[in-house]
Amino acid sequence: MIPPARRRAERSAIGTRSAKSVGMHPVLSRILELIFPARCAACELLGAEPFCAQCAESLVAAPAGCTVCGAPLDEALLPATRPRRCGACRDRAPPFVLARAPFLHGGALAEAIHAFKYEKREELARPLGVLFEAVERPRAEVLSPVPLHPRRQIQRGYDQAALLAREAGRRFSLPVEHLVERGRPTAPQVGRDRLARARNVQGAFRARGNIRGRSVCLIDDVLTTGATAGEAARALYAAGARRVEVRTLSRAP
């Protein structure tokens, strides 16, 4: 086991490397990769990225589910739910056209996302971003992160969705623009039911920049009920967006 003090020091060094390597010459970047080798995003095993073999076994590919929000459905119920929309989307369809994620939220992926968001593991954006290769490419002309409120970003030190959008842009070969901003701070969504989540983020977003007639794909880390992404999509449509999709790293079961 790596001693905790040493692990924290190495995390700090890797984070510094990540921050300073933006725009760095490829040769220097490669040298730093040799000095600070890849680690599993969950257990930090050397030489494995984004996950070591053992942690990768805990990843569960998102099954075929709701055609709108991507919520997993019981396969036995699929014939009875044509066109395969979940109950929530049949009752009230979300503003976005569809949402997709490559994996269900849990196991090593949930651990890595938690570290990325709450343990100042900014450098995990790159290995986690690789997972976007396992999800269908959006029918969009631009990607936009679902943003933090500026106050929360100052506390965290970075906006994880913005970092993921940058990595997703590389995988999808699409530009990234910050087309949504969070106009007011919101309480954490964790622990809230569907209705409380929707109320918490209602009217929290506003659009910015040139949006009219454009197709946009929102990028975030986890999709649970879709309340946050839905409010961001609603702001984009109000500003004239033609189509809005969502891509996240994981989908809550």
C-alpha positions in Angstrom: 0.0 0.0 0.0 1.1 3.5 -0.7 1.4 5.6 2.5 -1.3 8.2 2.7 1.2 11.1 3.0 3.1 10.0 0.0 -0.2 9.4 -2.0 -1.3 13.0 -1.2 2.0 14.4 -2.2 1.9 12.4 -5.5 -1.6 13.6 -6.1 -0.5 17.2 -5.6 2.4 16.7 -8.0 0.2 15.1 -10.6 -2.3 17.9 -10.3 0.5 20.5 -10.7 1.7 18.6 -13.7 -1.8 18.6 -15.2 -2.2 22.3 -14.7 1.2 23.2 -16.2 1.1 20.8 -19.1 -1.7 22.6 -21.0 -0.1 23.8 -24.2 3.2 22.2 -23.3 5.5 20.8 -26.0 4.7 17.1 -26.7 8.2 16.0 -25.8 8.1 17.7 -22.4 4.6 16.4 -21.8 5.9 12.8 -22.5 8.8 13.2 -20.1 6.3 14.2 -17.4 4.2 11.2 -18.2 7.3 9.0 -17.6 8.0 10.7 -14.3 4.4 10.6 -13.2 3.0 7.4 -14.8 -0.6 6.6 -15.3 -2.7 5.3 -12.4 -6.1 3.6 -12.1 -8.6 6.4 -11.6 -10.2 4.4 -8.7 -7.5 2.5 -6.7 -4.4 4.4 -8.1 -2.7 1.2 -9.2 0.3 2.2 -11.3 0.3 1.6 -15.1 -3.4 1.3 -15.5 -5.6 3.9 -17.1 -8.4 4.8 -16.9 -9.0 1.7 -14.7 -7.0 -1.4 -13.7 -8.4 -4.8 -14.7 -9.9 -5.4 -11.3 -11.7 -2.0 -11.0 -12.8 -2.2 -14.7 -14.7 -5.4 -13.8 -17.1 -3.3 -11.7 -18.1 -1.1 -14.6 -21.5 -2.0 -16.0 -22.4 -0.8 -19.5 -25.6 1.1 -19.6 -28.2 -1.3 -21.0 -30.9 -0.4 -23.5 -33.4 1.7 -21.7 -35.7 4.7 -22.1 -35.2 6.2 -25.6 -35.4 9.7 -24.1 -33.5 9.9 -20.8 -31.7 6.6 -21.0 -33.0 5.2 -17.7 -32.5 1.5 -17.5 -35.7 -0.5 -18.1 -36.6 -4.1 -17.1 -36.1 -6.0 -20.4 -39.2 -8.0 -19.6 -41.2 -4.8 -19.7 -39.8 -3.4 -23.0 -42.6 -4.8 -25.2 -45.2 -3.1 -23.0 -43.4 0.2 -22.9 -43.1 0.9 -26.6 -41.7 3.3 -27.7 -39.7 2.3 -24.7 -40.0 5.5 -22.8 -39.8 5.3 -19.0 -42.8 6.3 -16.8 -41.3 9.6 -15.9 -40.7 10.6 -19.6 -44.2 9.4 -20.5 -45.7 11.6 -17.7 -43.5 14.6 -18.5 -41.0 14.5 -21.2 -37.7 16.3 -20.4 -36.7 19.3 -22.5 -33.7 17.6 -24.1 -34.2 15.2 -27.0 -32.2 12.4 -25.5 -29.6 11.6 -22.9 -27.0 8.9 -23.0 -24.2 7.6 -20.8 -21.7 4.7 -21.4 -22.0 3.2 -17.9 -24.2 2.8 -14.9 -23.2 4.8 -11.9 -21.5 2.5 -9.3 -18.4 0.6 -8.4 -15.0 2.0 -9.4 -16.6 4.6 -11.7 -18.6 6.1 -8.9 -15.5 6.2 -6.7 -13.4 7.9 -9.4 -16.2 10.5 -10.1 -16.4 11.3 -6.4 -12.7 11.8 -6.2 -12.7 13.9 -9.3 -15.5 16.2 -7.9 -14.8 16.3 -4.2 -11.1 15.4 -3.6 -9.5 17.9 -5.9 -8.5 15.2 -8.3 -8.5 17.5 -11.3 -6.1 15.3 -13.2 -8.8 12.6 -13.5 -10.6 14.5 -16.2 -8.3 13.0 -18.8 -8.7 9.3 -18.0 -12.4 9.6 -17.2 -12.9 11.5 -20.5 -11.7 8.4 -22.4 -15.1 6.8 -21.4 -16.9 9.0 -23.8 -15.5 6.8 -26.5 -18.0 4.2 -25.4 -21.1 6.3 -26.0 -22.8 7.3 -29.2 -21.6 10.5 -30.8 -24.2 13.3 -30.3 -26.0 14.8 -33.3 -24.8 18.3 -32.3 -22.6 21.0 -33.7 -21.2 22.1 -30.3 -20.7 20.8 -26.8 -21.4 22.8 -23.7 -20.8 21.9 -20.0 -23.5 22.0 -17.4 -21.8 24.6 -15.2 -21.2 25.1 -11.5 -22.2 28.4 -9.9 -19.1 30.7 -9.8 -19.1 30.5 -6.0 -19.0 26.7 -6.0 -16.3 26.8 -8.7 -14.1 29.0 -6.5 -14.6 26.6 -3.6 -13.8 23.6 -5.7 -11.0 25.2 -7.7 -12.3 24.0 -11.1 -15.5 23.1 -12.9 -15.5 19.4 -13.5 -18.1 19.5 -16.2 -16.0 22.0 -18.2 -13.0 19.7 -17.9 -15.1 16.8 -19.1 -16.5 18.8 -22.0 -12.9 19.5 -23.1 -12.2 15.7 -23.1 -15.5 14.9 -24.8 -14.7 17.4 -27.5 -11.6 15.5 -28.3 -13.4 12.2 -28.6 -16.4 13.6 -30.6 -14.3 16.0 -32.6 -16.7 18.8 -31.7 -15.9 22.3 -30.4 -16.7 23.3 -26.8 -18.5 26.6 -25.9 -19.8 27.7 -22.6 -23.4 28.4 -23.7 -25.0 28.1 -20.3 -24.4 29.8 -16.9 -25.8 29.1 -13.5 -27.6 32.3 -12.5 -28.1 31.4 -8.9 -26.5 28.9 -6.4 -28.4 25.7 -5.8 -28.1 23.2 -3.0 -26.6 19.7 -3.7 -29.0 17.3 -5.4 -27.7 14.3 -3.5 -30.4 12.7 -1.3 -33.3 14.6 -2.9 -36.2 12.8 -4.7 -37.3 13.6 -8.2 -39.7 16.4 -7.3 -37.2 18.1 -4.9 -34.5 17.9 -7.5 -36.6 19.6 -10.0 -37.6 22.4 -7.6 -34.0 22.9 -6.5 -32.8 23.8 -10.0 -35.9 25.4 -11.4 -34.8 28.6 -13.2 -31.2 28.2 -12.1 -29.7 28.5 -15.6 -29.6 31.1 -18.4 -28.1 30.9 -21.8 -25.3 33.0 -23.1 -23.6 33.5 -26.5 -24.9 32.7 -30.0 -27.4 29.9 -29.7 -30.3 30.5 -32.1 -30.8 27.7 -34.5 -27.9 25.6 -33.1 -27.8 22.0 -32.0 -26.1 21.6 -28.6 -25.0 18.7 -26.5 -24.7 19.3 -22.8 -21.9 17.5 -20.9 -21.9 16.5 -17.2 -20.6 13.8 -15.0 -23.7 11.9 -13.8 -27.4 11.9 -14.9 -29.8 10.9 -12.1 -33.3 12.2 -12.7 -32.2 14.6 -15.4 -33.5 17.6 -13.5 -30.3 19.6 -13.8 -29.6 18.9 -17.4 -33.3 19.5 -18.2 -33.2 23.0 -16.7 -30.0 23.8 -18.6 -31.7 22.5 -21.8 -34.8 24.6 -21.1 -32.6 27.7 -21.0 -31.0 26.8 -24.3 -34.3 26.3 -26.0 -35.6 29.6 -24.6 -32.6 31.3 -26.3 -33.5 29.7 -29.6 -31.6 26.4 -29.7 -32.8 23.9 -32.3 -31.9 20.7 -30.6 -30.4 19.8 -27.2 -28.9 16.4 -26.2 -27.0 15.3 -23.1 -24.0 13.1 -22.6 -22.6 12.1 -19.2 -20.0 9.6 -17.9 -22.6 7.6 -16.0 -26.3 7.0 -15.5 -27.8 6.4 -12.1 -29.6 3.0 -12.1 
